[in-house]
Amino acid sequence: MAGVNKVILIGNLGADPELKYTTGGTALCKLRIATSEKWTDKEGAKQEKTEWHSVTFWRKLAEICGQYLHKGMQVYIEGSLQNDVYEKDGQKRYTYSIQGRTMQMLGSPGSGEGSPEEEAARGGGPQPSEGGGPEEDIPF
């Protein structure tokens, strides 16, 4: 029987993506995604826990991530979990990352961090109208 290795995340980018190219010219993009869980404990105090996830995308999807994603944006990611073992100071260390396969931007275009001017420069936020838009056809 084959195994299943699938991770699904919905979270926010903690920093702008890092787009790089291998010596062979293959694009790779690294992201840091924060997912948060909120609850109320037995004493009625609100609690929150944030987990940070490292995600790597390759090839065309890496270029898309590098071009369109920025800090604060909410994204949906599917991928697989990968662990790496390395040695530091004579001790084995383990790291876990996600190899991204699917990415979808969530929220409105202006939902990320930044001033309205920065959002407009990215193509997000309200756009100036020249008049003659659908608002003028509303009879009230």
Secondary structure, 3 states (H helix, E strand, C coil): CCCCCCEEEEEEECCCCEEEECCCCCEEEEEEEEEEEEEECCCCCEEEEEEEEEEEEEHHHHHHHHHHCCCCCEEEEEEEEEEEEEEECCEEEEEEEEEEEEEEEECCCCCCCCCHHHHHHHCCCCCCCCCCCHHHHCCC
